[in-house]
Amino acid sequence: MEPADRVIVVITALGGAVCAVGATMYLHLYLGAMPFPASAVLFGGLLAAISVAARRLGGEPWHAALPVIAFLVVVVAFLLGGPGGSVMYTDWRLPLLVVCGIGMPAAAGYLASSRV
């Protein structure tokens, strides 16, 4: 792998971390009186695209896992709480975020690697 490709794979891992920040920032949105966590699905799709791009650039299957691992590290860091004691939402929206953050890249990786 070329040095420029390594830099791009690191950038895709940072993209996974940015996806986690964006998804958790907008996870609390409401549509009227009902919670509407569209950010979990939107950023899960973006993470899937980043993961497939990392796999194609890096050439190894573990390159696709780097953005997902960065995503999960940031989500776990947000669960630990901040200096003001604020903690990310721990209701039904958090498992949806984790399922979209892991499931959508896994499905996209499977579909991108299948030869039909």
C-alpha positions as semicolon CSV with decimal commas, in nm:
position;residue;x (nm);y (nm);z (nm)
1;M;0,000;0,000;0,000
2;E;0,129;0,344;-0,095
3;P;0,190;0,608;0,175
4;A;-0,082;0,826;0,024
5;D;-0,328;0,537;0,057
6;R;-0,237;0,501;0,423
7;V;-0,314;0,867;0,480
8;I;-0,649;0,827;0,308
9;V;-0,733;0,522;0,522
10;V;-0,653;0,727;0,835
11;I;-0,878;1,003;0,703
12;T;-1,160;0,750;0,658
13;A;-1,114;0,645;1,022
14;L;-1,145;1,009;1,124
15;G;-1,456;1,024;0,909
16;G;-1,605;0,747;1,120
17;A;-1,538;0,950;1,433
18;V;-1,698;1,257;1,276
19;C;-2,002;1,044;1,187
20;A;-2,037;0,949;1,552
21;V;-2,023;1,313;1,661
22;G;-2,282;1,417;1,404
23;A;-2,512;1,125;1,479
24;T;-2,510;1,189;1,852
25;M;-2,554;1,564;1,808
26;Y;-2,878;1,521;1,618
27;L;-3,005;1,205;1,790
28;H;-3,236;1,407;2,014
29;L;-3,442;1,562;1,731
30;Y;-3,820;1,548;1,757
31;L;-4,085;1,546;1,487
32;G;-4,369;1,713;1,671
33;A;-4,402;1,529;2,002
34;M;-4,239;1,207;1,877
35;P;-3,863;1,138;1,887
36;F;-3,729;1,116;1,532
37;P;-3,372;0,980;1,530
38;A;-3,313;1,019;1,156
39;S;-2,948;1,099;1,225
40;A;-2,885;0,736;1,319
41;V;-2,997;0,621;0,975
42;L;-2,837;0,909;0,783
43;F;-2,499;0,887;0,949
44;G;-2,515;0,506;0,941
45;G;-2,549;0,529;0,562
46;L;-2,261;0,775;0,545
47;L;-2,051;0,545;0,763
48;A;-2,134;0,257;0,529
49;A;-2,009;0,457;0,231
50;I;-1,691;0,555;0,417
51;S;-1,632;0,194;0,520
52;V;-1,669;0,063;0,164
53;A;-1,436;0,336;0,038
54;A;-1,177;0,244;0,302
55;R;-1,196;-0,122;0,198
56;R;-1,146;-0,036;-0,167
57;L;-0,859;0,201;-0,094
58;G;-0,680;-0,019;0,156
59;G;-0,739;-0,353;-0,009
60;E;-0,775;-0,545;0,317
61;P;-1,098;-0,627;0,502
62;W;-0,975;-0,474;0,828
63;H;-0,946;-0,135;0,656
64;A;-1,325;-0,133;0,631
65;A;-1,348;-0,188;1,006
66;L;-1,139;0,119;1,098
67;P;-1,420;0,378;1,050
68;V;-1,664;0,155;1,240
69;I;-1,419;0,109;1,527
70;A;-1,361;0,487;1,542
71;F;-1,740;0,535;1,543
72;L;-1,783;0,297;1,837
73;V;-1,493;0,449;2,033
74;V;-1,649;0,794;2,009
75;V;-1,996;0,666;2,106
76;V;-1,849;0,490;2,411
77;A;-1,658;0,807;2,502
78;F;-1,984;1,003;2,488
79;L;-2,147;0,748;2,718
80;L;-1,884;0,814;2,984
81;G;-2,009;1,169;3,029
82;G;-1,854;1,509;3,009
83;P;-1,720;1,760;3,257
84;G;-2,067;1,897;3,326
85;G;-2,206;1,554;3,401
86;S;-2,407;1,544;3,080
87;V;-2,445;1,195;2,935
88;M;-2,572;1,094;2,593
89;Y;-2,928;0,966;2,574
90;T;-2,960;0,612;2,702
91;D;-3,309;0,528;2,582
92;W;-3,417;0,331;2,273
93;R;-3,236;0,571;2,040
94;L;-2,889;0,460;2,154
95;P;-2,931;0,093;2,049
96;L;-3,073;0,217;1,719
97;L;-2,761;0,428;1,671
98;V;-2,532;0,134;1,747
99;V;-2,728;-0,103;1,522
100;C;-2,718;0,145;1,234
101;G;-2,351;0,222;1,299
102;I;-2,252;-0,144;1,282
103;G;-2,523;-0,304;1,069
104;M;-2,531;-0,063;0,777
105;P;-2,153;-0,077;0,710
106;A;-2,160;-0,458;0,747
107;A;-2,444;-0,487;0,497
108;A;-2,279;-0,243;0,257
109;G;-1,950;-0,432;0,283
110;Y;-2,125;-0,759;0,210
111;L;-2,309;-0,614;-0,088
112;A;-1,995;-0,445;-0,221
113;S;-1,791;-0,763;-0,199
114;S;-2,052;-0,998;-0,346
115;R;-1,994;-1,095;-0,705
116;V;-2,330;-1,152;-0,866
